[in-house]
Amino acid sequence: MYRFSLYREQYRQNLRLALPIVLTQVGQILTQVADNLMVGRYGGDDPTPLAAVSFGGAVFFILFVAAIGMALGLTPLVGELYAQKDRIRSAALLQNGILFYTLLGLIMAGVQYAVIPLMYHLKQPVEVVEMAIPYYRMLVFSMPFMMLFFSFKQFLEGVGNTKVEMVVTILANLANIGFNSVFIYGRFGLPEMGAEGAGLGTLLSRVLAAALIIGYFCRHRGYRRYLDGFSHRVLSAEVVRRLVHMGLPIAMQMFLESSAFVGTGIMMGWFGKIAMSANQIAITLGNCAFMIVMSIGAATTIRVSHCYGARNVGELTLAAKASYHLVLAWNALAALVFISLRHLIPTFFTTNAEVIVTTSSLLVFAALYQLSDGIQNVSVGVLRGIQDVKVIMPIALVSYWLLNLPVGYLLGFTLGMGPTGLYLGFAVGLSSAAVLLIRRIRRSVRKLRAGN
């Protein structure tokens, strides 16, 4: 029997951590929304600029999200040590994380740059690809700066500080809007750059984000001590192995999940520029809803990692259940908004009537997978918190590559449902992941109780 009084304190603590992350996610999503809105308006009735940003962003996102997944492994490790008040080992994690993740960002940028010639072979309209490449190139240059930012961001989340990342991200992305206004349209005597200008604005905003969060650490005495003795000599193979051991399964899970969305975006291109633009708008709106889900999932990881460090299984269980309640309430609201405002929302992004109609139909099907998406994300957050991450990669492989993409292709092309069929593939994949992850959590929690 559900009792609100039992969960009241859990809701308060989860939301206290989640709300600043929500605003951080707002800032990060604002980059994509600003790019799409400003480039879409720049293109007017021509869907090519918006399709180019969609395609370039999708190709970049595949390896970008995998690299970010590696950095997310830092949070539960720091969270456990924070609960145990072990500052020395926490400092070792941060210092090794800064070096390792920044190097990883440079390597990923090199790989992403090498991918550029392959973009012509993904069966997208040639004019879209040619406009997408300059935008994509700017995003690639931002990769090391993003990884440096995430090194500090994930450490702060591990110690329960989610406010600093919020302030930094909001400031950086407000700057991004200003940069976009200058470079897309060519103000102050600068040349008009269009989609490439949106990419340059994103690059500069990410450089600013890294500089701001480093500046905070250097100025704040409580955090500066974690950097004492920092040099290349602190690099420890043992600590890096721990970071890889925790981060790699998370990275692979995020890669497999995001590749399903990217793969669907590429298949949308096979239907033409109208479907590509409609998908970009629908995915952008879906990401706006997902930022709340991600924030609750991140807060869940923090709460659960602290409970896990203190070996308090009862509190851990209540914190996890409270997160499920919160995310289900939010996703039900998001689904209702998608369905009820499906004809209005697309008009903010484009004036093309065909894009508006196609987007409206996609939003109905996007509403179908909202609840499953929320459940699977919080479940991953719980497993990260208890450091049981090996299983999430095979679950993601089955759910997204063996079910999501094939079912989407079958419905969209073989059975002739078109773009909406591809979105039904999302519902199948995300629902499968939700069921499998919950089964794993129940098994893991039983083991923790038995161990106590």
C-alpha positions as CSV (number, residue, x, y, z in Angstrom):
1,M,0.0,0.0,0.0
2,Y,1.4,3.4,-1.1
3,R,1.8,6.0,1.7
4,F,2.9,9.5,0.8
5,S,4.3,10.1,4.3
6,L,6.7,7.2,3.8
7,Y,8.2,8.8,0.7
8,R,7.8,12.5,1.5
9,E,11.4,12.9,2.6
10,Q,12.7,10.8,-0.3
11,Y,10.9,13.0,-2.8
12,R,12.4,16.1,-1.1
13,Q,16.0,14.7,-1.2
14,N,15.7,13.4,-4.7
15,L,14.2,16.7,-6.0
16,R,16.8,18.7,-4.1
17,L,19.5,17.0,-6.2
18,A,17.5,16.7,-9.4
19,L,16.2,20.2,-9.8
20,P,19.7,21.8,-10.4
21,I,20.4,19.0,-12.8
22,V,17.2,19.7,-14.5
23,L,18.3,23.3,-15.1
24,T,21.7,22.0,-16.2
25,Q,19.9,19.7,-18.7
26,V,17.8,22.7,-19.8
27,G,21.0,24.5,-20.5
28,Q,22.4,21.6,-22.5
29,I,19.2,21.0,-24.4
30,L,19.0,24.7,-25.0
31,T,22.1,24.4,-27.2
32,Q,20.3,21.9,-29.5
33,V,16.9,23.8,-29.3
34,A,18.7,27.1,-30.1
35,D,20.5,25.6,-33.0
36,N,17.3,24.1,-34.4
37,L,15.1,27.1,-33.9
38,M,17.6,29.6,-35.2
39,V,18.7,27.5,-38.1
40,G,15.1,26.5,-38.9
41,R,14.1,30.2,-39.0
42,Y,17.2,31.0,-41.0
43,G,16.1,28.4,-43.6
44,G,12.5,29.5,-43.7
45,D,10.5,27.3,-46.1
46,D,13.7,25.5,-47.2
47,P,14.2,22.4,-44.9
48,T,17.8,21.9,-45.9
49,P,19.6,23.9,-43.1
50,L,17.5,22.2,-40.4
51,A,18.0,18.8,-42.0
52,A,21.8,19.5,-42.1
53,V,21.9,20.3,-38.4
54,S,19.8,17.2,-37.7
55,F,22.2,14.9,-39.7
56,G,25.4,16.5,-38.5
57,G,24.3,16.4,-34.9
58,A,23.1,12.8,-35.1
59,V,26.5,11.5,-36.5
60,F,28.4,13.5,-33.9
61,F,26.1,12.2,-31.1
62,I,27.0,8.6,-31.5
63,L,30.6,8.8,-30.2
64,F,29.9,11.9,-28.1
65,V,27.4,10.0,-25.9
66,A,29.8,7.0,-25.5
67,A,32.5,9.3,-24.3
68,I,30.1,11.0,-21.9
69,G,29.1,7.6,-20.6
70,M,32.7,6.9,-19.7
71,A,32.7,10.1,-17.5
72,L,29.5,9.1,-15.8
73,G,31.3,6.2,-14.2
74,L,33.1,8.7,-12.0
75,T,30.0,9.7,-10.1
76,P,29.1,6.4,-8.3
77,L,32.8,5.8,-7.4
78,V,33.1,9.3,-5.8
79,G,29.6,9.0,-4.2
80,E,30.6,5.8,-2.4
81,L,33.9,7.4,-1.1
82,Y,32.1,10.6,-0.2
83,A,29.7,8.6,2.1
84,Q,32.8,7.0,3.6
85,K,34.6,10.4,4.0
86,D,37.6,9.2,2.0
87,R,39.0,12.5,0.6
88,I,42.4,11.0,-0.5
89,R,41.0,8.4,-2.8
90,S,38.4,10.9,-4.1
91,A,41.2,13.3,-5.1
92,A,42.9,10.4,-6.9
93,L,39.8,9.7,-8.8
94,L,39.3,13.4,-9.8
95,Q,42.9,13.9,-10.9
96,N,43.1,10.7,-12.9
97,G,39.7,11.5,-14.3
98,I,40.8,14.9,-15.6
99,L,43.8,13.4,-17.5
100,F,42.0,10.3,-18.7
101,Y,38.8,11.9,-19.9
102,T,40.5,14.8,-21.6
103,L,42.8,12.4,-23.5
104,L,39.7,10.3,-24.4
105,G,38.1,13.5,-25.7
106,L,41.1,14.1,-28.0
107,I,41.0,10.5,-29.3
108,M,37.3,10.6,-29.9
109,A,37.6,13.9,-31.8
110,G,40.2,12.3,-34.0
111,V,38.0,9.4,-34.7
112,Q,35.0,11.7,-35.4
113,Y,37.0,13.8,-37.8
114,A,38.0,10.6,-39.7
115,V,34.3,9.8,-40.1
116,I,33.6,12.8,-42.3
117,P,34.2,11.1,-45.7
118,L,31.8,8.3,-44.7
119,M,28.9,10.8,-44.2
120,Y,28.4,10.8,-48.0
121,H,27.7,7.1,-47.9
122,L,24.7,7.1,-45.5
123,K,22.1,7.7,-48.3
124,Q,21.3,11.2,-47.3
125,P,20.6,14.0,-49.8
126,V,23.9,15.4,-51.0
127,E,23.0,19.0,-50.4
128,V,22.2,18.1,-46.7
129,V,25.5,16.3,-46.2
130,E,27.5,19.2,-47.7
131,M,25.9,21.7,-45.4
132,A,26.1,19.3,-42.4
133,I,29.9,18.8,-42.6
134,P,31.0,22.3,-41.6
135,Y,28.5,22.2,-38.6
136,Y,29.7,18.7,-37.6
137,R,33.4,19.8,-37.8
138,M,32.8,22.5,-35.2
139,L,31.1,20.0,-32.9
140,V,34.1,17.7,-33.2
141,F,36.5,20.5,-32.2
142,S,34.4,20.9,-29.0
143,M,34.9,17.3,-27.9
144,P,38.0,17.7,-25.6
145,F,36.5,20.7,-23.9
146,M,33.3,18.8,-23.2
147,M,35.2,15.9,-21.6
148,L,37.2,18.3,-19.5
149,F,34.0,19.9,-18.3
150,F,32.4,16.5,-17.5
151,S,35.4,15.4,-15.4
152,F,34.6,18.2,-12.9
153,K,30.8,18.0,-13.3
154,Q,30.6,14.3,-12.5
155,F,32.9,14.7,-9.5
156,L,30.7,17.4,-8.2
157,E,27.6,15.2,-8.6
158,G,29.4,12.4,-6.7
159,V,29.8,14.7,-3.6
160,G,26.2,15.8,-4.0
161,N,26.8,19.3,-5.4
162,T,24.6,19.8,-8.5
163,K,24.2,23.6,-8.3
164,V,27.6,24.6,-9.7
165,E,27.1,22.7,-12.9
166,M,23.7,24.3,-13.2
167,V,25.1,27.8,-13.1
168,V,28.0,27.1,-15.4
169,T,25.8,25.4,-18.0
170,I,23.2,28.1,-18.0
171,L,25.8,30.8,-18.5
172,A,27.5,28.9,-21.2
173,N,24.4,28.2,-23.1
174,L,23.1,31.8,-22.8
175,A,26.4,32.7,-24.5
176,N,25.7,30.1,-27.1
177,I,22.5,31.9,-28.1
178,G,24.4,35.1,-28.4
179,F,27.1,33.4,-30.5
180,N,24.4,31.8,-32.8
181,S,22.8,35.2,-33.3
182,V,26.2,36.6,-34.5
183,F,27.5,33.8,-36.6
184,I,24.4,32.3,-38.2
185,Y,23.1,35.6,-39.5
186,G,26.4,37.4,-39.8
187,R,26.2,40.4,-37.5
188,F,28.7,43.1,-36.6
189,G,30.3,42.9,-40.0
190,L,31.0,39.1,-39.8
191,P,30.1,36.8,-42.7
192,E,26.8,34.9,-42.7
193,M,27.7,31.3,-41.8
194,G,24.2,29.6,-41.5
195,A,24.4,26.1,-40.1
196,E,28.2,26.3,-39.7
197,G,27.7,29.4,-37.5
198,A,25.5,27.4,-35.1
199,G,28.3,24.9,-34.8
200,L,30.9,27.6,-34.0
201,G,28.6,29.0,-31.4
202,T,28.3,25.6,-29.7
203,L,32.1,25.2,-29.8
204,L,32.7,28.5,-28.1
205,S,30.1,27.9,-25.5
206,R,31.7,24.6,-24.6
207,V,35.1,26.2,-24.2
208,L,33.5,28.7,-21.9
209,A,31.8,26.0,-19.8
210,A,35.1,24.2,-19.2
211,A,36.9,27.4,-18.3
212,L,34.1,28.4,-15.8
213,I,34.0,25.1,-13.9
214,I,37.8,24.9,-13.7
215,G,37.8,28.5,-12.4
216,Y,35.3,27.5,-9.7
217,F,37.5,24.6,-8.5
218,C,40.6,26.8,-8.4
219,R,38.8,29.6,-6.4
220,H,36.9,27.4,-3.9
221,R,39.1,26.2,-1.0
222,G,37.0,23.2,-0.3
223,Y,37.4,21.8,-3.8
224,R,40.9,23.2,-4.6
225,R,42.3,20.7,-2.1
226,Y,41.2,17.8,-4.3
227,L,43.7,19.2,-6.9
228,D,46.7,19.4,-4.5
229,G,49.8,17.9,-6.1
230,F,48.1,17.6,-9.5
231,S,50.4,16.8,-12.3
232,H,50.8,14.1,-15.0
233,R,52.6,12.0,-12.4
234,V,49.4,11.3,-10.5
235,L,48.2,9.1,-13.3
236,S,47.7,5.7,-11.8
237,A,47.0,2.6,-13.9
238,E,44.9,1.1,-11.0
239,V,42.7,4.2,-10.7
240,V,42.2,4.4,-14.5
241,R,41.3,0.7,-14.5
242,R,38.5,1.5,-12.0
243,L,37.3,4.4,-14.1
244,V,37.2,2.1,-17.2
245,H,35.7,-0.8,-15.3
246,M,32.8,1.4,-14.2
247,G,32.5,3.7,-17.2
248,L,32.8,1.3,-20.1
249,P,29.6,-0.6,-19.6
250,I,27.8,2.7,-19.1
251,A,29.4,4.1,-22.2
252,M,28.4,1.0,-24.2
253,Q,24.8,1.1,-22.9
254,M,24.5,4.8,-23.9
255,F,26.1,4.1,-27.2
256,L,23.7,1.3,-28.0
257,E,20.7,3.3,-26.9
258,S,21.7,6.5,-28.7
259,S,22.7,4.6,-31.8
260,A,19.1,3.3,-32.1
261,F,17.9,6.9,-32.1
262,V,20.7,7.9,-34.6
263,G,20.0,4.9,-36.7
264,T,16.4,5.8,-36.8
265,G,17.3,9.3,-37.8
266,I,19.4,8.0,-40.7
267,M,16.6,5.8,-41.8
268,M,14.3,8.9,-41.7
269,G,16.7,10.4,-44.3
270,W,15.7,7.6,-46.6
271,F,12.2,9.1,-46.7
272,G,13.6,12.5,-47.7
273,K,14.2,16.0,-46.2
274,I,10.6,16.5,-44.9
275,A,10.9,13.4,-42.7
276,M,14.4,14.4,-41.6
277,S,13.2,17.8,-40.5
278,A,10.1,16.4,-38.8
279,N,12.1,13.8,-36.9
280,Q,14.6,16.5,-35.7
281,I,11.8,18.6,-34.3
282,A,10.1,15.5,-32.6
283,I,13.5,14.3,-31.2
284,T,14.3,17.8,-29.9
285,L,10.9,17.9,-28.1
286,G,11.5,14.4,-26.8
287,N,14.9,15.5,-25.5
288,C,13.3,18.4,-23.7
289,A,11.1,15.9,-21.8
290,F,14.0,13.5,-21.4
291,M,16.1,16.1,-19.6
292,I,13.8,15.7,-16.6
293,V,14.1,12.0,-16.8
294,M,17.9,12.2,-17.0
295,S,18.0,14.6,-14.1
296,I,15.9,12.2,-11.9
297,G,18.1,9.3,-13.1
298,A,21.3,11.3,-12.1
299,A,19.8,12.2,-8.8
300,T,19.0,8.5,-8.2
301,T,22.6,7.5,-8.9
302,I,23.8,10.1,-6.3
303,R,21.3,9.1,-3.7
304,V,21.8,5.3,-4.2
305,S,25.6,5.6,-4.3
306,H,25.6,7.4,-1.0
307,C,23.3,4.8,0.5
308,Y,25.4,2.0,-1.0
309,G,28.6,3.6,0.5
310,A,26.9,3.6,3.9
311,R,25.5,0.1,3.3
312,N,21.9,1.3,4.1
313,V,19.8,-0.9,1.9
314,G,16.5,0.2,3.4
315,E,17.1,3.9,2.6
316,L,18.5,2.8,-0.8
317,T,15.2,1.0,-1.7
318,L,13.0,3.9,-0.6
319,A,15.2,6.4,-2.6
320,A,14.9,4.3,-5.8
321,K,11.1,3.8,-5.5
322,A,10.6,7.5,-5.0
323,S,12.5,8.2,-8.2
324,Y,10.2,5.8,-10.1
325,H,7.2,7.7,-8.7
326,L,8.6,11.0,-9.8
327,V,9.6,9.9,-13.3
328,L,6.3,8.2,-14.0
329,A,4.3,11.3,-13.1
330,W,6.5,13.5,-15.3
331,N,6.4,11.2,-18.3
332,A,2.6,10.8,-18.1
333,L,2.4,14.6,-18.3
334,A,4.9,14.8,-21.2
335,A,2.8,12.2,-23.2
336,L,-0.3,14.3,-22.6
337,V,1.4,17.5,-23.8
338,F,2.7,15.8,-26.9
339,I,-0.7,14.5,-27.9
340,S,-2.8,17.6,-27.1
341,L,-0.4,20.2,-28.6
342,R,0.9,18.1,-31.5
343,H,-0.5,20.5,-34.1
344,L,0.8,23.7,-32.4
345,I,4.3,22.9,-31.2
346,P,5.8,22.2,-34.7
347,T,4.8,25.7,-35.9
348,F,7.4,27.2,-33.6
349,F,10.2,25.5,-35.5
350,T,9.2,25.8,-39.2
351,T,6.7,27.3,-41.6
352,N,6.8,24.3,-43.9
353,A,3.3,22.7,-43.9
354,E,4.5,19.2,-44.8
355,V,7.0,19.2,-42.0
356,I,4.3,20.4,-39.5
357,V,1.9,17.6,-40.5
358,T,4.6,14.9,-40.3
359,T,5.9,16.1,-37.0
360,S,2.3,16.1,-35.5
361,S,1.9,12.4,-36.3
362,L,5.4,11.6,-34.9
363,L,4.6,13.3,-31.6
364,V,1.6,10.9,-31.0
365,F,4.0,7.9,-31.4
366,A,6.6,9.6,-29.3
367,A,4.1,9.8,-26.5
368,L,3.7,6.0,-26.5
369,Y,7.3,5.4,-25.3
370,Q,7.5,8.1,-22.6
371,L,6.7,5.8,-19.6
372,S,9.0,3.1,-20.7
373,D,11.8,5.6,-21.3
374,G,11.4,7.0,-17.8
375,I,11.5,3.6,-16.1
376,Q,14.6,2.3,-18.0
377,N,16.5,5.5,-17.3
378,V,15.9,5.5,-13.5
379,S,16.7,1.7,-13.5
380,V,20.1,2.4,-15.1
381,G,20.6,5.1,-12.5
382,V,19.9,2.6,-9.7
383,L,22.3,0.1,-11.1
384,R,25.0,2.7,-11.5
385,G,24.6,3.7,-7.9
386,I,25.2,0.2,-6.6
387,Q,28.0,-0.3,-9.2
388,D,26.2,-3.2,-10.9
389,V,26.8,-2.0,-14.4
390,K,28.1,-5.0,-16.4
391,V,24.6,-6.2,-17.2
392,I,23.3,-3.0,-18.7
393,M,25.3,-3.4,-21.9
394,P,23.8,-6.8,-22.9
395,I,20.4,-5.6,-22.0
396,A,20.9,-2.5,-24.2
397,L,22.2,-4.7,-27.1
398,V,19.0,-6.9,-27.0
399,S,16.6,-4.0,-26.5
400,Y,18.0,-1.5,-29.0
401,W,19.9,-3.4,-31.7
402,L,18.0,-6.7,-31.8
403,L,14.5,-5.3,-31.2
404,N,14.3,-1.5,-31.6
405,L,16.0,-1.0,-35.0
406,P,14.8,-4.2,-36.7
407,V,11.2,-3.7,-35.6
408,G,11.4,-0.1,-36.7
409,Y,12.7,-1.0,-40.1
410,L,10.0,-3.8,-40.5
411,L,7.2,-1.5,-39.6
412,G,8.5,1.6,-41.4
413,F,9.6,0.0,-44.7
414,T,8.5,-3.6,-45.1
415,L,5.0,-3.0,-43.8
416,G,4.8,0.5,-45.2
417,M,4.0,2.5,-42.1
418,G,6.6,5.2,-42.9
419,P,8.2,7.4,-40.3
420,T,5.6,6.5,-37.6
421,G,6.6,2.8,-38.0
422,L,10.2,3.8,-37.0
423,Y,8.9,5.4,-33.9
424,L,7.0,2.3,-32.9
425,G,10.4,0.6,-32.9
426,F,11.4,2.9,-30.0
427,A,8.4,1.8,-28.0
428,V,9.3,-1.9,-28.4
429,G,13.0,-1.3,-27.5
430,L,12.5,1.0,-24.5
431,S,9.8,-1.2,-23.1
432,S,12.0,-4.3,-23.3
433,A,14.8,-2.4,-21.6
434,A,12.5,-1.3,-18.8
435,V,11.4,-4.8,-18.0
436,L,14.8,-6.4,-18.1
437,L,16.5,-3.7,-16.0
438,I,13.8,-3.9,-13.3
439,R,14.3,-7.7,-13.1
440,R,18.0,-7.1,-12.6
441,I,17.5,-4.5,-9.9
442,R,15.3,-6.8,-7.8
443,R,17.9,-9.5,-8.0
444,S,20.7,-7.2,-7.0
445,V,18.8,-5.7,-4.1
446,R,18.0,-9.1,-2.8
447,K,21.8,-9.9,-2.8
448,L,22.6,-6.6,-1.0
449,R,20.0,-7.5,1.8
450,A,21.5,-11.0,2.1
451,G,25.0,-9.5,2.3
452,N,23.9,-7.3,5.2
